[in-house]
């Protein structure tokens, strides 16, 4: 039972990191400033470092899906930013 609780705590902790990363990515994408790409990359790296190894890739796939679902509603600048973020996530997924 103790290990099951520890696993649940790790999952809940990972969800908080996803929410934080997504919030940052949403704000940066909305602004669409390509000079802020390093901030998006840092948010993804922070998520990666703070998330248990078993949950990292599924979390990135989840974030990607959310970003893909909203792509059609973005301005051209924001869409370019989102495409760059998506490419960075793809690179992380193959590591």
MDTraj code that builds the backbone (N, CA, C; nanometers):
import mdtraj as md
import numpy as np

residues = "UNK UNK UNK UNK UNK UNK UNK UNK UNK UNK UNK UNK UNK UNK UNK UNK UNK UNK UNK UNK UNK UNK UNK UNK UNK UNK UNK UNK UNK UNK UNK UNK UNK UNK UNK UNK UNK UNK UNK UNK UNK UNK UNK UNK UNK UNK UNK UNK UNK UNK UNK UNK UNK UNK UNK UNK UNK UNK UNK UNK UNK UNK UNK UNK UNK UNK UNK UNK UNK UNK UNK UNK UNK UNK UNK UNK UNK UNK UNK UNK UNK UNK UNK UNK UNK UNK UNK UNK UNK UNK UNK UNK UNK UNK UNK".split()
xyz = np.array([
    [0.0818, -0.1194, 0.0000],
    [0.0000, 0.0000, 0.0000],
    [0.0865, 0.1263, 0.0000],
    [0.1978, 0.1249, 0.0749],
    [0.2849, 0.2419, 0.0816],
    [0.3428, 0.2789, -0.0523],
    [0.3859, 0.1794, -0.1313],
    [0.4420, 0.2099, -0.2628],
    [0.3341, 0.2602, -0.3573],
    [0.2107, 0.2125, -0.3373],
    [0.1005, 0.2603, -0.4203],
    [0.0739, 0.4082, -0.3916],
    [0.0788, 0.4463, -0.2657],
    [0.0617, 0.5868, -0.2293],
    [0.1747, 0.6721, -0.2844],
    [0.2960, 0.6206, -0.2788],
    [0.4101, 0.6946, -0.3338],
    [0.3926, 0.7147, -0.4834],
    [0.3441, 0.6134, -0.5539],
    [0.3194, 0.6254, -0.6975],
    [0.2122, 0.7282, -0.7270],
    [0.1071, 0.7305, -0.6455],
    [0.0003, 0.8290, -0.6626],
    [0.0517, 0.9700, -0.6391],
    [0.1355, 0.9855, -0.5380],
    [0.1923, 1.1176, -0.5092],
    [0.2788, 1.1649, -0.6255],
    [0.3575, 1.0741, -0.6838],
    [0.4412, 1.1104, -0.7983],
    [0.3549, 1.1523, -0.9158],
    [0.2432, 1.0828, -0.9378],
    [0.1529, 1.1166, -1.0478],
    [0.0931, 1.2545, -1.0258],
    [0.0458, 1.2815, -0.9049],
    [-0.0132, 1.4119, -0.8743],
    [0.0910, 1.5222, -0.8905],
    [0.2125, 1.4967, -0.8449],
    [0.3206, 1.5938, -0.8601],
    [0.3481, 1.6205, -1.0075],
    [0.3507, 1.5158, -1.0900],
    [0.3745, 1.5324, -1.2335],
    [0.2649, 1.6169, -1.2964],
    [0.1400, 1.5982, -1.2537],
    [0.0297, 1.6770, -1.3090],
    [0.0494, 1.8253, -1.2804],
    [0.0999, 1.8589, -1.1622],
    [0.1268, 1.9992, -1.1315],
    [0.2315, 2.0582, -1.2243],
    [0.3325, 1.9793, -1.2559],
    [0.4366, 2.0270, -1.3469],
    [0.3819, 2.0453, -1.4883],
    [0.2938, 1.9557, -1.5294],
    [0.2312, 1.9698, -1.6616],
    [0.1524, 2.0992, -1.6665],
    [0.0719, 2.1239, -1.5641],
    [-0.0100, 2.2449, -1.5609],
    [0.0753, 2.3712, -1.5650],
    [0.1831, 2.3707, -1.4889],
    [0.2727, 2.4860, -1.4870],
    [0.3352, 2.5080, -1.6242],
    [0.3847, 2.4014, -1.6835],
    [0.4478, 2.4115, -1.8149],
    [0.3468, 2.4569, -1.9205],
    [0.2283, 2.3961, -1.9200],
    [0.1260, 2.4340, -2.0171],
    [0.0857, 2.5799, -2.0021],
    [0.0721, 2.6251, -1.8791],
    [0.0368, 2.7651, -1.8564],
    [0.1410, 2.8588, -1.9146],
    [0.2663, 2.8255, -1.8927],
    [0.3755, 2.9061, -1.9480],
    [0.3731, 2.9023, -2.1003],
    [0.3593, 2.7831, -2.1564],
    [0.3582, 2.7694, -2.3027],
    [0.2397, 2.8437, -2.3647],
    [0.1246, 2.8351, -2.3022],
    [0.0065, 2.9057, -2.3552],
    [0.0293, 3.0563, -2.3602],
    [0.0855, 3.1109, -2.2514],
    [0.1111, 3.2563, -2.2482],
    [0.2130, 3.2965, -2.3546],
    [0.3197, 3.2181, -2.3657],
    [0.4234, 3.2503, -2.4638],
    [0.3712, 3.2359, -2.6066],
    [0.2942, 3.1325, -2.6319],
    [0.2372, 3.1128, -2.7655],
    [0.1410, 3.2257, -2.7990],
    [0.0596, 3.2663, -2.7028],
    [-0.0347, 3.3764, -2.7262],
    [0.0390, 3.5040, -2.7656],
    [0.1530, 3.5287, -2.7023],
    [0.2321, 3.6479, -2.7358],
    [0.2971, 3.6330, -2.8730],
    [0.3371, 3.5116, -2.9075],
    [0.3928, 3.4851, -3.0398],
    [0.5279, 3.5477, -3.0675],
    [0.6017, 3.5834, -2.9640],
    [0.7321, 3.6477, -2.9807],
    [0.8401, 3.5394, -2.9910],
    [0.8945, 3.5209, -3.1111],
    [0.9947, 3.4164, -3.1316],
    [1.1197, 3.4363, -3.0467],
    [1.1423, 3.5563, -2.9974],
    [1.2552, 3.5800, -2.9070],
    [1.2350, 3.5112, -2.7718],
    [1.1122, 3.4669, -2.7459],
    [1.0816, 3.3995, -2.6189],
    [1.0928, 3.2477, -2.6279],
    [1.1394, 3.1963, -2.7393],
    [1.1564, 3.0515, -2.7543],
    [1.2433, 2.9934, -2.6413],
    [1.3529, 3.0598, -2.6012],
    [1.4309, 3.0042, -2.4898],
    [1.3489, 2.9872, -2.3610],
    [1.2513, 3.0737, -2.3391],
    [1.1654, 3.0599, -2.2206],
    [1.0765, 2.9361, -2.2326],
    [1.0255, 2.9101, -2.3519],
    [0.9440, 2.7908, -2.3751],
    [1.0289, 2.6651, -2.3561],
    [1.1487, 2.6678, -2.4100],
    [1.2388, 2.5532, -2.3947],
    [1.2719, 2.5303, -2.2473],
    [1.2926, 2.6379, -2.1735],
    [1.3228, 2.6261, -2.0302],
    [1.2039, 2.5671, -1.9549],
    [1.0828, 2.6058, -1.9907],
    [0.9637, 2.5500, -1.9254],
    [0.9543, 2.3998, -1.9506],
    [0.9836, 2.3589, -2.0729],
    [0.9803, 2.2161, -2.1069],
    [1.0904, 2.1422, -2.0328],
    [1.2080, 2.1996, -2.0262],
    [1.3200, 2.1373, -1.9532],
    [1.2900, 2.1254, -1.8046],
    [1.2267, 2.2269, -1.7473],
    [1.1903, 2.2216, -1.6054],
    [1.0882, 2.1109, -1.5815],
    [0.9890, 2.1001, -1.6706],
    [0.8923, 1.9906, -1.6606],
    [0.9656, 1.8564, -1.6654],
    [1.0554, 1.8413, -1.7623],
    [1.1300, 1.7160, -1.7820],
    [1.2091, 1.6787, -1.6569],
    [1.2782, 1.7751, -1.5996],
    [1.3627, 1.7506, -1.4830],
    [1.2805, 1.7189, -1.3581],
    [1.1631, 1.7774, -1.3463],
    [1.0835, 1.7628, -1.2250],
    [0.9855, 1.6448, -1.2299],
    [0.9765, 1.5809, -1.3441],
    [0.8776, 1.4750, -1.3634],
    [0.9444, 1.3380, -1.3572],
    [0.8809, 1.2426, -1.2888],
    [0.9366, 1.1067, -1.2869],
    [0.9551, 1.0532, -1.4288],
    [1.0618, 0.9786, -1.4492],
    [1.0976, 0.9304, -1.5830],
    [0.9825, 0.8591, -1.6526],
    [0.9051, 0.7811, -1.5800],
    [0.7944, 0.7063, -1.6408],
    [0.6857, 0.7965, -1.6976],
    [0.6737, 0.9171, -1.6463],
    [0.5647, 1.0064, -1.6858],
    [0.6062, 1.1137, -1.7861],
    [0.7337, 1.1265, -1.8120],
    [0.7812, 1.2378, -1.8950],
    [0.7224, 1.2385, -2.0357],
    [0.7394, 1.1285, -2.1065],
    [0.6973, 1.1264, -2.2467],
    [0.5457, 1.1357, -2.2604],
    [0.4727, 1.0673, -2.1743],
    [0.3265, 1.0762, -2.1841],
    [0.2801, 1.2190, -2.1539],
    [0.3483, 1.2860, -2.0627],
    [0.3156, 1.4259, -2.0333],
    [0.3427, 1.5171, -2.1515],
    [0.4550, 1.4955, -2.2180],
    [0.4855, 1.5770, -2.3367],
    [0.3848, 1.5506, -2.4477],
    [0.3452, 1.4259, -2.4653],
    [0.2444, 1.3935, -2.5667],
    [0.1111, 1.4604, -2.5339],
    [0.0771, 1.4624, -2.4057],
    [-0.0442, 1.5297, -2.3604],
    [-0.0374, 1.6792, -2.3930],
    [0.0756, 1.7413, -2.3614],
    [0.0918, 1.8845, -2.3914],
    [0.0830, 1.9098, -2.5410],
    [0.1482, 1.8240, -2.6188],
    [0.1440, 1.8377, -2.7646],
    [0.0008, 1.8321, -2.8159],
    [-0.0767, 1.7389, -2.7648],
    [-0.2153, 1.7244, -2.8099],
    [-0.2955, 1.8505, -2.7815],
    [-0.2780, 1.9051, -2.6635],
    [-0.3494, 2.0283, -2.6283],
    [-0.3079, 2.1418, -2.7219],
    [-0.1791, 2.1532, -2.7476],
    [-0.1313, 2.2598, -2.8369],
    [-0.1825, 2.2379, -2.9799],
    [-0.1858, 2.1146, -3.0250],
    [-0.2364, 2.0843, -3.1600],
    [-0.3848, 2.1176, -3.1714],
    [-0.4591, 2.0871, -3.0669],
    [-0.6036, 2.1122, -3.0690],
    [-0.6358, 2.2601, -3.0829],
    [-0.5467, 2.3465, -3.0396],
    [-0.5725, 2.4914, -3.0422],
    [-0.5040, 2.5635, -3.1579],
    [-0.4289, 2.4912, -3.2371],
    [-0.3488, 2.5526, -3.3420],
    [-0.4321, 2.6356, -3.4401],
    [-0.5510, 2.5889, -3.4754],
    [-0.6341, 2.6579, -3.5748],
    [-0.6861, 2.7924, -3.5255],
    [-0.6836, 2.8147, -3.3951],
    [-0.7358, 2.9399, -3.3401],
    [-0.6269, 3.0461, -3.3232],
    [-0.5039, 3.0124, -3.3592],
    [-0.3912, 3.1023, -3.3346],
    [-0.3674, 3.1984, -3.4498],
    [-0.3098, 3.3119, -3.4156],
    [-0.2647, 3.4060, -3.5182],
    [-0.1446, 3.3453, -3.5891],
    [-0.1072, 3.3979, -3.7060],
    [0.0101, 3.3437, -3.7753],
    [0.1373, 3.3474, -3.6902],
    [0.1592, 3.4554, -3.6160],
    [0.2787, 3.4642, -3.5297],
    [0.2754, 3.3591, -3.4207],
    [0.1601, 3.3451, -3.3580],
    [0.1458, 3.2462, -3.2515],
    [0.1594, 3.1050, -3.3071],
    [0.1079, 3.0829, -3.4268],
    [0.1180, 2.9507, -3.4890],
    [0.2643, 2.9161, -3.5163],
    [0.3428, 3.0138, -3.5632],
    [0.4861, 2.9908, -3.5853],
    [0.5564, 2.9543, -3.4537],
    [0.5205, 3.0244, -3.3486],
    [0.5793, 2.9957, -3.2179],
    [0.5410, 2.8545, -3.1747],
    [0.4131, 2.8199, -3.1893],
    [0.3656, 2.6874, -3.1500],
    [0.4338, 2.5775, -3.2307],
    [0.4582, 2.6026, -3.3572],
    [0.5270, 2.5048, -3.4420],
    [0.6695, 2.4829, -3.3921],
    [0.7358, 2.5888, -3.3516],
    [0.8714, 2.5778, -3.2988],
    [0.8717, 2.5010, -3.1668],
    [0.7745, 2.5288, -3.0807],
    [0.7619, 2.4566, -2.9537],
    [0.7355, 2.3086, -2.9813],
    [0.6489, 2.2813, -3.0767],
    [0.6172, 2.1435, -3.1132],
    [0.7422, 2.0688, -3.1594],
    [0.8244, 2.1336, -3.2390],
    [0.9487, 2.0712, -3.2862],
    [1.0425, 2.0418, -3.1687],
    [1.0470, 2.1318, -3.0721],
    [1.1311, 2.1090, -2.9545],
    [1.0798, 1.9893, -2.8741],
    [0.9485, 1.9812, -2.8582],
    [0.8900, 1.8669, -2.7874],
    [0.9221, 1.7380, -2.8615],
    [0.9141, 1.7382, -2.9931],
    [0.9468, 1.6194, -3.0726],
    [1.0898, 1.5739, -3.0450],
    [1.1820, 1.6697, -3.0372],
    [1.3220, 1.6334, -3.0065],
    [1.3329, 1.5703, -2.8677],
    [1.2583, 1.6231, -2.7713],
    [1.2618, 1.5671, -2.6356],
    [1.2040, 1.4245, -2.6350],
    [1.1052, 1.3991, -2.7157],
    [1.0407, 1.2691, -2.7174],
    [1.1340, 1.1577, -2.7672],
    [1.2320, 1.1917, -2.8470],
    [1.3226, 1.0900, -2.8984],
    [1.4466, 1.0703, -2.8105],
    [1.4557, 1.1476, -2.7018],
    [1.5691, 1.1308, -2.6112],
    [1.5441, 1.0223, -2.5089],
])
top = md.Topology()
chain = top.add_chain()
for i, resn in enumerate(residues, 1):
    res = top.add_residue(resn, chain, resSeq=i)
    for name in ("N", "CA", "C"):
        top.add_atom(name, md.element.get_by_symbol(name[0]), res)
traj = md.Trajectory(xyz[None], top)
